[in-house]
Amino acid sequence: TERPPNAPSAAYHVLLGDIQSALQQFSEAAGSYSEAARLDSKSSDALLGLARLALHDGRTDEALKLAEQATALNDGNVETLVVLGNIALVRSRYAESAQHFE
């Protein structure tokens, strides 16, 4: 299905999710990141947004899975390393966490 010319893009929904997350509107942010992922299945930023929300909610297994998917899509994204480092930190895996932050 083609997207209408003036319809918001995946990047728009990622940015909206970032703003909503910063405003602690977490359920709205999850919807925005999910919409971004639906519009662009290769959006590592959408997956990282969802991973950050999962980590915030204490769902570390889900956060790790999403962050690993984002890494597979864009291995050079520094934000991926930050999210993976934070996940390892929450899991008390300090050496692993430090590796991600190096």
DRENDO-1510 file (C-alpha; in Angstrom, 1 decimal, always signed):
<recs>
REC; n; res; u; v; w
REC; 1; THR; +0.0; +0.0; +0.0 .
REC; 2; GLU; +1.4; +3.4; -1.0 .
REC; 3; ARG; +1.6; +6.1; +1.6 .
REC; 4; PRO; -0.3; +9.3; +0.8 .
REC; 5; PRO; +2.1; +12.1; -0.2 .
REC; 6; ASN; +1.5; +14.2; +2.9 .
REC; 7; ALA; +1.3; +11.3; +5.4 .
REC; 8; PRO; +3.8; +11.3; +8.3 .
REC; 9; SER; +6.9; +9.3; +7.7 .
REC; 10; ALA; +8.6; +6.7; +10.0 .
REC; 11; ALA; +11.1; +9.4; +10.9 .
REC; 12; TYR; +8.3; +11.7; +12.0 .
REC; 13; HIS; +6.9; +9.0; +14.2 .
REC; 14; VAL; +10.3; +8.3; +15.7 .
REC; 15; LEU; +10.8; +12.0; +16.6 .
REC; 16; LEU; +7.2; +12.2; +18.0 .
REC; 17; GLY; +8.0; +9.1; +20.1 .
REC; 18; ASP; +11.2; +10.8; +21.3 .
REC; 19; ILE; +9.2; +13.9; +22.4 .
REC; 20; GLN; +6.5; +11.9; +24.0 .
REC; 21; SER; +9.1; +9.8; +25.9 .
REC; 22; ALA; +10.8; +12.9; +27.1 .
REC; 23; LEU; +7.4; +14.2; +28.3 .
REC; 24; GLN; +6.9; +10.8; +30.1 .
REC; 25; GLN; +4.0; +10.0; +27.8 .
REC; 26; PHE; +5.2; +6.4; +27.6 .
REC; 27; SER; +2.1; +4.7; +26.1 .
REC; 28; GLU; +1.8; +7.4; +23.4 .
REC; 29; ALA; +5.6; +7.0; +22.7 .
REC; 30; ALA; +5.2; +3.3; +22.3 .
REC; 31; GLY; +2.4; +3.8; +19.8 .
REC; 32; SER; +4.5; +6.3; +17.8 .
REC; 33; TYR; +7.6; +4.0; +17.7 .
REC; 34; SER; +5.3; +1.1; +16.8 .
REC; 35; GLU; +3.9; +3.1; +13.9 .
REC; 36; ALA; +7.4; +4.0; +12.8 .
REC; 37; ALA; +8.3; +0.4; +12.8 .
REC; 38; ARG; +5.2; -0.5; +10.8 .
REC; 39; LEU; +6.0; +2.1; +8.2 .
REC; 40; ASP; +9.6; +1.2; +8.0 .
REC; 41; SER; +10.6; -2.3; +9.1 .
REC; 42; LYS; +14.3; -1.4; +8.8 .
REC; 43; SER; +14.0; +1.6; +11.2 .
REC; 44; SER; +16.6; +0.9; +13.9 .
REC; 45; ASP; +15.6; +4.1; +15.6 .
REC; 46; ALA; +12.0; +2.9; +16.0 .
REC; 47; LEU; +13.3; -0.4; +17.5 .
REC; 48; LEU; +15.7; +1.5; +19.9 .
REC; 49; GLY; +12.8; +3.7; +21.0 .
REC; 50; LEU; +10.8; +0.6; +21.8 .
REC; 51; ALA; +13.8; -1.0; +23.5 .
REC; 52; ARG; +14.3; +2.1; +25.7 .
REC; 53; LEU; +10.6; +2.0; +26.7 .
REC; 54; ALA; +10.8; -1.8; +27.5 .
REC; 55; LEU; +13.9; -1.1; +29.6 .
REC; 56; HIS; +12.1; +1.7; +31.4 .
REC; 57; ASP; +9.3; -0.7; +32.2 .
REC; 58; GLY; +11.7; -3.4; +33.5 .
REC; 59; ARG; +11.2; -5.7; +30.6 .
REC; 60; THR; +14.9; -6.3; +30.0 .
REC; 61; ASP; +14.5; -9.5; +27.9 .
REC; 62; GLU; +12.3; -7.6; +25.5 .
REC; 63; ALA; +14.6; -4.6; +25.5 .
REC; 64; LEU; +17.6; -6.8; +24.7 .
REC; 65; LYS; +15.7; -8.5; +21.8 .
REC; 66; LEU; +14.7; -5.1; +20.3 .
REC; 67; ALA; +18.2; -3.6; +20.8 .
REC; 68; GLU; +19.8; -6.7; +19.1 .
REC; 69; GLN; +17.3; -6.3; +16.2 .
REC; 70; ALA; +18.3; -2.6; +15.9 .
REC; 71; THR; +22.0; -3.6; +15.9 .
REC; 72; ALA; +21.4; -6.1; +13.1 .
REC; 73; LEU; +19.9; -3.3; +11.0 .
REC; 74; ASN; +22.5; -0.6; +11.9 .
REC; 75; ASP; +25.6; -1.9; +13.6 .
REC; 76; GLY; +27.2; +1.6; +13.6 .
REC; 77; ASN; +24.6; +3.4; +15.6 .
REC; 78; VAL; +26.1; +4.7; +18.8 .
REC; 79; GLU; +22.7; +4.9; +20.4 .
REC; 80; THR; +22.5; +1.1; +20.1 .
REC; 81; LEU; +25.6; +0.7; +22.2 .
REC; 82; VAL; +24.2; +3.0; +24.8 .
REC; 83; VAL; +20.9; +1.0; +25.1 .
REC; 84; LEU; +22.8; -2.3; +25.2 .
REC; 85; GLY; +25.1; -0.8; +27.9 .
REC; 86; ASN; +22.1; +0.3; +29.9 .
REC; 87; ILE; +20.5; -3.1; +29.6 .
REC; 88; ALA; +23.7; -4.8; +30.8 .
REC; 89; LEU; +23.9; -2.3; +33.7 .
REC; 90; VAL; +20.4; -3.0; +34.8 .
REC; 91; ARG; +21.2; -6.8; +34.7 .
REC; 92; SER; +24.2; -6.1; +36.9 .
REC; 93; ARG; +26.6; -7.2; +34.1 .
REC; 94; TYR; +29.1; -4.5; +34.8 .
REC; 95; ALA; +31.9; -5.7; +32.6 .
REC; 96; GLU; +29.6; -6.2; +29.7 .
REC; 97; SER; +28.1; -2.8; +30.3 .
REC; 98; ALA; +31.5; -1.1; +30.3 .
REC; 99; GLN; +32.4; -2.7; +27.0 .
REC; 100; HIS; +29.3; -1.1; +25.4 .
REC; 101; PHE; +30.3; +2.3; +26.8 .
REC; 102; GLU; +33.9; +2.1; +25.6 .
</recs>
